[in-house]
Amino acid sequence: MIEVRDRVILTQDIPEHGLKTGDVGHVLRVPNQGEVYEIRFAALSGRPIADLTLSPEQFRQPRPREIETARPLADIPR
C-alpha cells in the first residue's frame, strides 16, 4: 500500500517535466482512494522540480537492494 510521504520511482519518462525512468519522488496526497497519486519530484537540494498527478502504472515502490542515483539538473527544465 502506497501512502503519503512514501518514496516512489518513475517507470516511464515524462519529458515535458524533464523527468526520466528511475527518478525518485515522494507521495504528497492520495486522492480518490488510490486511483491517482500526487507526487513531488525535487532536486537533491530540495528545490521542487514538479508536482504531478500520476496513475499507479507510472511509478512503483522501491525494491530491496536498490540505490538512489543522481543526474545533473541541466537535464531538467528550469
C-alpha positions as CSV (number, residue, x, y, z in Angstrom):
1,M,0.0,0.0,0.0
2,I,1.4,3.4,-1.0
3,E,0.9,6.2,1.5
4,V,1.7,9.9,1.9
5,R,5.5,10.5,2.3
6,D,6.4,7.2,0.6
7,R,9.2,7.3,-1.9
8,V,8.3,6.1,-5.4
9,I,10.2,5.5,-8.6
10,L,9.1,6.6,-12.1
11,T,8.5,3.7,-14.6
12,Q,8.4,5.9,-17.6
13,D,9.9,9.2,-18.8
14,I,7.9,12.4,-18.5
15,P,9.8,14.6,-20.9
16,E,7.7,17.7,-20.6
17,H,9.0,17.9,-17.0
18,G,12.5,16.7,-17.7
19,L,11.9,13.5,-15.6
20,K,13.3,10.1,-16.6
21,T,12.5,6.5,-15.7
22,G,14.1,5.8,-12.3
23,D,13.7,9.3,-10.9
24,V,12.6,9.2,-7.3
25,G,9.6,11.2,-5.9
26,H,7.6,11.5,-2.7
27,V,3.9,11.0,-2.4
28,L,2.1,14.2,-1.3
29,R,-1.5,13.1,-1.5
30,V,-3.6,10.0,-2.3
31,P,-6.9,11.4,-3.7
32,N,-9.7,9.2,-5.0
33,Q,-8.7,6.1,-2.9
34,G,-5.5,5.4,-4.9
35,E,-6.8,5.9,-8.5
36,V,-4.2,8.6,-8.8
37,Y,-1.4,9.9,-6.6
38,E,0.1,13.4,-6.3
39,I,3.9,13.1,-6.3
40,R,6.6,15.7,-5.9
41,F,9.9,15.4,-7.7
42,A,12.7,17.6,-6.3
43,A,16.4,18.2,-6.7
44,L,18.7,16.9,-4.0
45,S,18.9,20.5,-2.8
46,G,15.2,20.3,-2.0
47,R,14.2,22.6,-4.9
48,P,10.9,21.3,-6.3
49,I,11.0,20.2,-9.9
50,A,7.5,19.1,-10.5
51,D,4.3,18.1,-8.6
52,L,2.4,15.7,-10.7
53,T,-0.7,13.6,-10.6
54,L,0.2,10.1,-11.7
55,S,-1.6,6.8,-12.2
56,P,-0.2,3.8,-10.4
57,E,1.1,2.4,-13.7
58,Q,3.5,5.4,-14.0
59,F,5.5,4.6,-10.8
60,R,6.5,1.8,-8.5
61,Q,7.7,1.3,-4.9
62,P,11.4,0.9,-4.3
63,R,12.7,-2.7,-4.2
64,P,15.1,-4.2,-1.7
65,R,18.8,-3.6,-2.5
66,E,18.2,-0.6,-4.9
67,I,20.2,2.6,-4.5
68,E,19.3,6.1,-5.5
69,T,21.4,7.8,-8.1
70,A,21.8,11.4,-9.2
71,R,22.0,13.2,-12.5
72,P,22.7,16.8,-13.4
73,L,20.0,19.4,-13.1
74,A,21.0,20.7,-16.5
75,D,18.7,17.9,-17.9
76,I,15.7,19.4,-16.1
77,P,13.8,22.5,-17.3
78,R,14.0,25.5,-15.0
